[in-house]
Amino acid sequence: MRGLYAIVDTAALDRRGIDVVAFAEAVLAAGPAALQLRDKTSGVRRTLALLAELTKLAARAGVPLYANDRPDLALLTGCPGIHVGQTDLPVPLIRALVARTGGSFAVGLSTYDEAQIDAGVAEGADYLGIGPVFGTQNKDDAEPPIGLPRLAALAEHARSLGYTRPLVAIGGITLENAAAVGAVVDAAAVIGALLPIASGDAGLAETTGRARTLHEAILGATPRTEHP
């Protein structure tokens, strides 16, 4: 995993009247490193339906999809990955749950400090999210921002433990700071910077352009400035 880890946040999209599936398609058109469905406000039936649809779209695009917090719904829809935080079901229990079905998940874990990284490495998380790096408006209970130097220190700590799987920066990643973040970790999770200013088809095209620019900046390529 290298580049843009794009998050489809239903609350942010609903506030702007943007169709969730159309937005996901626009992001996938840019070829991100990964996609996540984050649905904290819908009922379970809507989350299930969205996850089923995005699982098909992401598979068709060849992009790994992660369900936020819901291993049960991921199992029901065939979603290949799950992302959890420190207060969600622990990684070993998720693996035990999936093993009972004969399947497997890629499991990512949010971390904030050395102790949480130590535990994530020991539990064998498939990637570690680190943050929030900068301030974010998309999570009400977020910890204080750690900043870029602290992100670099935590990334170095993870690598010193022999952890070779992806490290993903989380929180407040923008078009302006994406390149600096990409110089420190493998990928960066983005919500707000993907949201378009325009509406309708023009907004979806803008989202594709934003996703492409972010992906290239994180990868270290020269970002494109035009938005198709």
Secondary structure, DSSP 8 states (H G I E B T S, - for coil): --EEEEEEEHHHHHHHT--HHHHHHHHHTT--SEEEEE-SSS-HHHHHHHHHHHHHHHHHHT--EEEES-HHHHHHHT--EEEE-TTSS-HHHHHHHHHTTT---EEEEEE-SHHHHHHHHHHT-SEEEE---S--SS-TT------HHHHHHHHHHHHHTT--S-EEE-SS--TTTHHHHHTTSSEEEESGGGS-SS-HHHHHHHHHHHHHHHHHHHHTS-------
